[in-house]
């Protein structure tokens, strides 16, 4: 018999705090805090364990690619310390986990240029705004 063991999302999410602290130490030019929301959401423990690796990857990507160095943040009028939010919520009986950061976002022009270079999309004269 498969018996579910429900645990709080916070049990998994707090495991990522040392990851962000280590990244902060490794990259002197970036400062990030991890904000955890929805810690009290109950989730099957097996599911949470399966999510650890992909969430680790996504948090690393948010830190590496979503967050700009301190000086660039200050130049853009943002606080020196960036925030990455890891959030869990139940929506219509489904667990929804989101990761957001207060970085610059995705440069669509750059993504389009790379996609053209590697021939994922045809080279056309229209701009990114029409993608």
N, C-alpha and C positions, 0 to 999 in steps of 0.2 A: 504494500500500500504506500503510495506517495503522499507524504504528509508535508504540507507547506509550513514553512517557518517564516513568519512575517517579522521583519526588522525595519527600523527607521532608515530613511534615505541618508540621514546624517551619519549613520554608522559607516557608510561607504564614502560619503563626501568629505568627511574630516580626514580621510586617508590622503587626500590630495593637498592638504595644507603643507606638509613637508616638501612635496614636489615643487610647489611654487616658491617656498623658501629657498630650496636648493637652486632653482633657476635664478632667483634674485641674487644669490651669492655668486653664481657663475657668470652672470652678465652684469657688470658694474654699471652699464649705461641704462639699465632698465630697473624700474621699481614697480612691483605689482602686488596687489592684495587680492585674495580670493574671497568673494562673498558667497556664502552658501544660503540658499533659500529653499524652503520646503523640507527642512530637516526632519520634521515630524511625519512626513508622508510614509505610510507603511508599504513595503515592497517585499516580494518573495526573496529570500536570501540567495537562492540559487541564481535568480535573475541578476541581482546586484553583483554577484561574483563574476558573472559573464560580462557585465558592462565595464568592469574595471579597466581592462586593456584598451578598449576603444575610447573610453573617456579620458584615459591618460594621454592617448595620442591626440585627441582633440584639444585638451588643455595645453599640451606642448605646442601645438600649432597656433593656438590663440596667443600664447606668450611669444613664440618666435616670429610669427608673421602678422599678427593683429596689433601688436603693441609696438609703437615706435620708441626710440630712445628718449630719455628725459628731456634733453635739450629741444628736440623736435616737438614734443608735447607742449612744452612751455611756449615755444615760438608760435604754436597754433592756439594758444589761449587755454590749454587744458592743464589740469593739475599735474604736477611732476610724477605722482604715483598713479598708475593705471589701475583699473578694476576689471577683473574677470568675474562674472557671475555664473555660478553653477546652480541651476534651479530644477526642482522636481515638483510636479503637480499632477493631480488626478483630473483628467478631463474625460467625461463620459465613460467611466470605467477603464480608462487607459492611462498608463503612466507616460507622462510627457517630460522628458529631460531636455533642458536647453542650456547652452553655453553661449554667453554673449560677452563682448569686451567693449571697452570704450576707446578702441583704437580708431584708425583712419578709415577703416572699411576696405572694400575691395576696389582696386583700380581697374574698372572695366575696360578702359583703353588698353592697358597692359595685358590683361587676360586675352583680349581679342587679338592683339598683335602676336602673342605667343601661340594662340590657337591657329592663326594663319601660318605662322612659321612652321609649325609641326603638321600642317595640312589637316587639321580637324575641321576647319571651316574654309569655304572658298574665299579668296581675296576679292573683295568687292569694294566699290567706291563709297558705299554708304557708311555712315558713322555708327559708333557703338550705341547711340541712343535708339537705333532702330533694331538692335539685336533682340 
